[in-house]
Amino acid sequence: MTTVQKIRPPAASAPASPRGLNHFRHAATTPLALSGMVGILAFAVYSLFSWLQWRSFTIRSWDLGIFTQLAKSYANFQPPIVSLKGDGYNLLGDHFHPLLVLLAPFYRLFPSAYTLLVVQNVLLAVSVVVACHFAVKRLGRIAGVCLGIGYALSWGLQSAVDSQFHEVAFAVPLLALSLVALLEDRWRSAWIWAALLVFVKEDLGLTVFVIGLVMAWRARTLAGLWLSLWGVGWFVLTTKVILPSMNPGAQWAYQSQLNIRGLLSDPASLLQHDKVATVFLLAAITAGLCLFSPLTLIVLPTLAWRFLSDLPVYWGQDWQYSAVLMPVVFCAAIDALSRRKVLNSARLRRLAGTAILLIAVVLTSQYAFGMLVDPSKNFPLTTAVSSESALAAVPDGVTVETDISLMSYLVDRTEVYWIGNTNPAPDYVLMDVSGRPGVASTTTATEAEQRFPDTRFVTVFADGHYQVAKRQ
């Protein structure tokens, strides 16, 4: 008798385990995951802005070119001799920033000034992750994420991205890491991260001094006082010994800008409009919450040297000078929301986080990222062909004297000098003549011959925007 075996249909695939799905959802909403997503979005926005600047040949100042020459020297295991500052100029005689040696491996892999913009955007985004992660842990997901986005869009960081690369990019994540560790009572970590700031820029030694005092007050330990001593010690050593020994003028180049006598003779100068606006906006970006934490005292050294200066460029919100203040006021706001009993309410925290986010979005229209609304207008490509043609007229490996217009695109493959210094006779001169209507095509060559007597130059490229002259 034949046995008939019944064939069963294949079993339907089992539905996803609710437990596994819940685990995935939970992992995606952990403080680290949420802060990581905010950081990635911040990096994307920063990088978009930098890319639009770069492809439209927008150069804000000569600083990107200067720091690119520094990175180029470090990448070739040489001291940071920066010809843009002067023939044979050691940049460690300008500001004390030995930590910038960390740029070397990145520049060696990707030898371009644009690499420095990417590195800066990464550093700023790291600080966003650190601040947002702490905010989510202390304040909850909604309030923490809102505050993290508000920090990422803060006008100080926007201005830093807009200004292109500066050494303070390294200080921003170090400050965030130090202050978060301090607020979490991780004194050793706070000490180490803060101590590294003295190797970013000499004035940050005074910031470290105040961080040490805050730590001593909170921890009731001598470690904070030792940190303060470390900061002051390095400030004195760098400004009185190291910088003068490497500076061509045998002095700290920026000492004359601290006009204390002027302030004493005119105390009302502290009420100058830009200074008042900067202080007001520092409080406003955190909805005033930073004023409820002693951490806000850490902004005083930076504001002091800026407001004591006679240079108006230091007083306002433009450029990179306020970037180091952003981690301070936002960590202070988190501290206030998480420690002050009057603010200890989940609903109030969500309202505060939402308010900070709205303030950041509203202020964005007045600062750099507002330009992203209309990239074609704010980052026009009208000079791109002319710029590329002028650059193509300069071969690799030569010496070039130029203005700031295209210097950052030349420093990777040539030795570049700034036209405002006394320089050796270059092989080429490249100038932006767009602001000089009716200028002759031989003007750059003629002016170069006047600067370098007994030297003849001939025009090799000229259009309505640039002129390039070659030494005969």
LINDAWO-V148033 format. One record per residue. N is the residue number from 0. D_FIRST is the distance of its C-alpha to the first C-alpha in Angstrom with 2 decimals. Layout:
[[N:D_FIRST] [N:D_FIRST]]
This chain:
[[0:0.00] [1:3.80] [2:6.43] [3:9.48] [4:12.68] [5:15.66] [6:18.75] [7:21.84] [8:25.17] [9:27.72] [10:29.90] [11:33.36] [12:36.07] [13:37.81] [14:41.25] [15:44.26] [16:45.22] [17:48.18] [18:49.52] [19:49.44] [20:51.04] [21:53.72] [22:54.36] [23:54.91] [24:57.23] [25:59.13] [26:59.56] [27:60.91] [28:63.54] [29:64.82] [30:68.56] [31:68.02] [32:65.59] [33:67.89] [34:70.99] [35:69.24] [36:68.44] [37:72.05] [38:73.27] [39:71.12] [40:72.40] [41:75.96] [42:75.58] [43:74.24] [44:77.27] [45:79.71] [46:78.23] [47:78.27] [48:81.95] [49:82.76] [50:80.93] [51:82.83] [52:86.07] [53:85.28] [54:84.24] [55:87.27] [56:89.61] [57:90.72] [58:92.50] [59:94.01] [60:96.36] [61:96.90] [62:94.95] [63:91.59] [64:93.34] [65:95.09] [66:91.97] [67:90.12] [68:92.89] [69:92.50] [70:88.74] [71:89.36] [72:91.83] [73:89.57] [74:86.65] [75:88.90] [76:89.99] [77:93.48] [78:95.68] [79:95.47] [80:98.33] [81:98.31] [82:100.63] [83:100.25] [84:102.34] [85:104.81] [86:105.15] [87:103.76] [88:103.06] [89:100.85] [90:98.86] [91:98.85] [92:102.53] [93:101.67] [94:99.06] [95:97.46] [96:93.74] [97:92.37] [98:88.89] [99:88.65] [100:87.86] [101:84.25] [102:84.41] [103:84.64] [104:80.96] [105:79.97] [106:82.84] [107:82.14] [108:78.58] [109:79.67] [110:83.39] [111:84.38] [112:86.46] [113:83.47] [114:81.68] [115:84.21] [116:83.40] [117:79.71] [118:80.56] [119:82.80] [120:80.14] [121:77.66] [122:80.25] [123:81.04] [124:77.36] [125:76.86] [126:79.61] [127:77.83] [128:74.65] [129:76.71] [130:78.67] [131:75.73] [132:73.52] [133:76.29] [134:76.93] [135:73.30] [136:73.17] [137:76.44] [138:76.43] [139:72.83] [140:70.73] [141:72.58] [142:76.08] [143:75.28] [144:73.75] [145:76.61] [146:79.13] [147:77.37] [148:77.45] [149:81.05] [150:81.89] [151:80.17] [152:82.28] [153:85.49] [154:88.54] [155:89.38] [156:86.13] [157:86.38] [158:89.86] [159:88.73] [160:86.00] [161:88.52] [162:91.10] [163:88.70] [164:88.51] [165:90.76] [166:90.59] [167:90.13] [168:86.51] [169:85.85] [170:87.74] [171:85.64] [172:82.37] [173:84.39] [174:86.19] [175:83.00] [176:81.37] [177:84.52] [178:85.13] [179:81.54] [180:81.61] [181:84.94] [182:83.63] [183:80.66] [184:83.07] [185:81.73] [186:85.23] [187:84.53] [188:82.43] [189:85.02] [190:87.75] [191:86.06] [192:85.12] [193:88.62] [194:90.32] [195:88.80] [196:90.58] [197:93.88] [198:92.42] [199:91.67] [200:95.19] [201:98.39] [202:99.00] [203:95.64] [204:97.24] [205:99.02] [206:95.74] [207:94.38] [208:97.51] [209:96.72] [210:93.04] [211:94.27] [212:96.54] [213:93.74] [214:91.53] [215:94.36] [216:94.82] [217:91.13] [218:90.20] [219:93.53] [220:93.35] [221:95.59] [222:92.79] [223:93.70] [224:97.33] [225:96.38] [226:94.40] [227:97.48] [228:99.59] [229:97.11] [230:97.32] [231:101.12] [232:101.51] [233:99.50] [234:101.29] [235:104.66] [236:103.54] [237:102.11] [238:104.94] [239:107.81] [240:106.66] [241:103.53] [242:104.00] [243:107.77] [244:107.25] [245:104.92] [246:106.57] [247:109.19] [248:111.52] [249:111.11] [250:110.14] [251:107.28] [252:107.15] [253:106.40] [254:108.88] [255:111.48] [256:109.08] [257:109.24] [258:112.32] [259:112.89] [260:116.59] [261:115.86] [262:113.70] [263:116.42] [264:119.03] [265:116.83] [266:114.22] [267:113.53] [268:111.81] [269:108.70] [270:108.54] [271:108.21] [272:105.73] [273:103.00] [274:103.13] [275:102.83] [276:99.99] [277:98.06] [278:98.41] [279:97.50] [280:94.37] [281:93.26] [282:93.18] [283:91.93] [284:88.70] [285:87.54] [286:88.92] [287:91.64] [288:89.26] [289:90.30] [290:93.72] [291:92.23] [292:91.30] [293:93.65] [294:91.46] [295:93.28] [296:96.32] [297:94.58] [298:95.46] [299:99.18] [300:99.80] [301:98.25] [302:100.11] [303:103.29] [304:103.51] [305:102.54] [306:105.04] [307:107.81] [308:107.61] [309:109.89] [310:107.09] [311:105.68] [312:102.41] [313:101.53] [314:102.12] [315:99.53] [316:95.77] [317:95.44] [318:94.37] [319:92.46] [320:94.90] [321:93.02] [322:89.57] [323:90.20] [324:91.14] [325:87.82] [326:85.79] [327:88.69] [328:89.04] [329:85.30] [330:84.68] [331:87.69] [332:86.17] [333:82.88] [334:84.94] [335:86.87] [336:83.81] [337:82.01] [338:84.97] [339:87.45] [340:86.78] [341:88.24] [342:85.60] [343:82.73] [344:80.65] [345:77.27] [346:78.44] [347:81.73] [348:79.96] [349:77.77] [350:80.88] [351:82.75] [352:79.96] [353:79.73] [354:83.53] [355:83.63] [356:80.97] [357:82.87] [358:86.13] [359:84.62] [360:83.21] [361:86.53] [362:88.56] [363:86.30] [364:87.93] [365:91.22] [366:89.98] [367:88.21] [368:84.71] [369:86.18] [370:86.56] [371:82.79] [372:82.94] [373:84.46] [374:83.79] [375:85.12] [376:88.46] [377:88.80] [378:87.35] [379:88.55] [380:87.78] [381:91.03] [382:92.44] [383:89.24] [384:90.07] [385:93.65] [386:92.61] [387:90.15] [388:92.79] [389:95.39] [390:93.02] [391:92.16] [392:95.88] [393:95.94] [394:94.37] [395:92.61] [396:94.59] [397:97.95] [398:100.17] [399:100.41] [400:102.78] [401:101.46] [402:101.42] [403:98.41] [404:96.84] [405:94.49] [406:95.18] [407:91.73] [408:90.21] [409:92.59] [410:92.53] [411:89.28] [412:90.64] [413:94.43] [414:97.18] [415:98.35] [416:101.72] [417:102.74] [418:105.75] [419:107.49] [420:108.09] [421:110.46] [422:108.21] [423:108.58] [424:108.67] [425:105.06] [426:103.52] [427:102.47] [428:103.43] [429:101.03] [430:102.36] [431:101.25] [432:104.08] [433:102.46] [434:104.93] [435:107.91] [436:108.27] [437:110.29] [438:109.98] [439:110.60] [440:107.78] [441:109.85] [442:110.53] [443:108.06] [444:109.43] [445:113.02] [446:112.45] [447:110.68] [448:113.74] [449:115.93] [450:113.89] [451:113.81] [452:117.19] [453:117.45] [454:113.80] [455:112.75] [456:109.63] [457:108.22] [458:105.83] [459:102.39] [460:100.66] [461:102.04] [462:100.80] [463:101.64] [464:99.78] [465:100.05] [466:102.37] [467:101.72] [468:104.59] [469:104.44] [470:107.10] [471:108.83]]
